[in-house]
């Protein structure tokens, strides 16, 4: 790349606008070639740290993103999620020339945040995003052997009442517990779900639902796996091939939920009686957006 010698020789060197433009363009072209080589889809280059504010709101700090083949500054956001960061309207700067005319001399691309998916090139925050430079490098350039320590490490998400729901009435933790162990490698997510001694407000339910932790992303389509429901309050009731146990169809859905339904065609509902009797165990793997 062409660079000015530093320090420049004395003698009042003439500088023309094309000199400045050439140095500017060569520098940015080199940077953009590197970023475009990592990934052509939009991603966060630096900053843009997301914090869950609760109540469905998120705060995203300022930073820089690679969108539409360019590095663009992000000024920050605070509001509801899912939120989509996309290119906005460019800002221009005018200067008065010596001949008295006013001319546009700079143009700065901007980023804006919307809560409805605009399609096209955008970065989804729900509440955080996996579309980051470090993740792109991991996906493409780290050999599989180097990823093995990451594969072995499970992270923990503690389920709250807000994560549980049912087709009728309520499903709550009460005195019970709910934990999701998860791994995410690239776009693939694996969950190990352990929910014990939880309550439902009615005695017989057709469907239970668990919210997928937003930081993991949304399934690209419906993925089905098998789990188990154990009715500890009525363990003598045969509701499946095992006494007191129902095989569960676990469906990770693009609506951000895991839907739980009895697997056996002869069983229409989960049979739950009394408090602290709902137990769910299972694992599921799916791809995310």
Residue pairs with C-beta under 8 A, 6 or more apart in sequence:
1 23
1 26
1 27
1 30
2 22
2 23
2 26
3 23
4 23
28 71
31 71
32 69
32 70
32 71
35 45
35 66
35 71
35 133
36 66
36 69
38 133
38 136
38 137
38 140
39 66
39 136
39 140
40 69
41 121
41 131
42 65
42 66
42 67
42 68
42 85
42 121
42 122
42 123
42 131
43 65
43 66
43 123
43 131
43 132
43 133
43 135
43 136
44 63
44 64
44 65
44 66
44 123
44 129
44 131
44 132
44 133
45 63
45 64
45 65
45 66
45 71
45 133
46 63
46 64
46 133
47 61
47 62
47 63
47 64
47 74
48 60
48 61
48 62
48 63
48 64
48 65
48 74
48 85
48 129
49 60
49 61
49 63
50 58
50 59
50 60
50 125
50 127
50 128
50 129
51 58
51 59
51 60
51 127
52 58
52 127
52 128
52 214
53 59
53 78
56 80
56 81
57 78
57 79
57 80
57 81
58 77
58 78
58 79
58 80
58 81
58 83
58 125
58 127
58 128
59 76
59 77
59 78
60 74
60 76
60 77
60 78
60 83
60 85
60 113
60 125
61 76
62 73
62 74
62 75
62 76
63 73
63 74
64 71
64 72
64 73
64 74
65 71
65 72
65 74
65 85
65 111
65 123
66 72
66 133
67 85
67 86
67 87
67 111
67 121
67 122
67 123
68 87
68 109
68 121
70 109
72 87
72 109
72 110
72 111
73 108
73 110
73 111
74 85
74 111
75 110
75 111
77 83
77 85
77 113
77 125
79 113
79 115
80 115
81 115
81 125
81 126
81 127
81 214
82 115
82 117
82 124
82 125
82 126
83 113
83 114
83 115
83 124
83 125
83 126
84 113
84 114
84 115
84 116
84 117
84 118
84 122
84 123
84 124
84 125
85 111
85 112
85 113
85 122
85 123
85 125
86 111
86 112
86 113
86 114
86 118
86 120
86 121
86 122
86 123
87 109
87 110
87 111
87 112
87 121
88 109
88 110
88 111
88 112
89 110
89 112
90 107
90 108
90 109
90 110
91 107
91 108
91 110
92 104
92 106
92 107
92 108
93 104
93 105
93 106
93 107
93 108
94 102
94 103
94 104
94 105
95 102
95 103
95 105
96 102
97 103
117 124
123 129
123 131
124 131
124 217
124 289
126 214
126 217
126 218
126 256
127 214
127 215
128 214
128 215
130 184
130 187
130 217
130 288
135 186
138 147
138 186
139 186
139 187
147 185
150 183
150 185
151 183
151 185
153 183
154 181
154 182
154 183
154 192
155 181
155 182
155 183
156 179
156 180
156 181
156 182
157 179
157 180
157 181
157 182
157 213
158 178
158 179
159 173
159 177
159 178
159 179
159 180
159 195
159 210
160 173
160 178
161 172
161 173
162 211
163 178
163 210
163 211
164 171
164 172
164 173
164 178
164 195
164 198
164 208
164 209
164 210
164 211
165 171
165 208
165 209
165 211
165 257
166 200
166 201
166 202
166 205
166 207
166 208
166 209
167 205
167 206
167 207
167 208
167 209
168 202
168 205
168 206
169 200
169 201
169 202
169 205
170 199
170 200
170 201
171 198
171 199
171 200
171 201
171 205
171 208
171 209
171 278
172 198
172 199
172 200
172 201
173 198
173 199
174 197
174 198
174 199
174 275
174 276
175 197
175 275
175 276
176 195
176 196
176 197
176 198
176 199
176 276
176 278
177 194
177 195
177 196
177 197
178 193
178 194
178 195
178 196
178 198
178 210
179 193
179 194
179 195
180 191
180 192
180 193
180 194
180 210
180 213
181 191
181 192
181 194
182 189
182 190
182 191
182 192
182 213
182 216
183 189
183 190
184 190
184 216
184 288
187 217
187 220
187 287
187 288
187 289
188 285
188 286
188 287
188 288
189 216
189 217
189 285
189 286
189 287
189 288
190 283
190 284
190 285
191 212
191 252
191 258
191 283
191 284
191 285
192 282
192 283
193 210
193 227
193 250
193 258
193 280
193 281
193 282
193 283
193 284
194 280
194 281
195 210
195 278
195 279
195 280
195 281
196 279
197 232
197 276
197 277
197 278
197 279
198 276
198 278
198 279
199 275
199 276
199 277
199 278
200 208
200 270
200 272
200 278
202 272
203 271
203 272
203 273
204 269
204 270
204 271
204 272
205 269
205 270
205 272
206 261
206 268
206 269
206 270
207 259
207 260
207 261
208 259
208 260
208 270
208 278
208 280
209 257
209 258
209 259
209 260
210 257
210 258
210 260
210 280
211 256
211 257
211 258
212 218
212 219
212 252
212 256
212 257
212 258
214 256
216 288
217 288
217 289
218 254
218 256
218 288
218 289
219 252
219 253
219 254
219 256
219 286
219 287
219 288
219 289
220 254
220 286
220 287
220 288
220 289
221 254
221 287
222 251
222 252
222 253
222 254
223 251
223 252
223 284
223 285
223 286
223 287
224 249
224 250
224 251
224 252
225 250
225 252
225 282
225 283
225 284
225 285
226 247
226 248
226 249
226 250
226 263
226 282
227 247
227 248
227 250
227 260
227 280
227 281
227 282
227 283
227 284
228 245
228 246
228 247
228 248
228 280
228 281
228 282
229 245
229 246
229 248
229 260
229 262
229 270
229 278
229 279
229 280
230 244
230 245
230 246
230 279
230 280
230 281
231 237
231 239
231 244
231 245
231 246
231 270
231 271
231 272
231 273
231 277
231 278
231 279
232 244
232 276
232 277
232 279
233 272
233 273
233 274
233 275
233 276
233 277
234 244
234 271
234 273
234 277
235 243
235 244
236 243
236 244
237 243
237 244
237 271
238 244
239 245
239 246
239 262
239 267
239 270
239 271
240 246
240 247
240 262
240 263
240 264
240 267
241 247
241 264
246 262
246 263
246 264
246 267
246 270
246 271
247 262
247 263
247 264
248 260
248 261
248 262
248 263
248 280
248 282
249 260
249 261
249 262
249 263
250 258
250 259
250 260
250 282
250 284
251 258
251 259
251 260
251 261
252 258
252 284
252 286
253 259
258 284
260 280
262 268
262 269
262 270
270 278
272 278
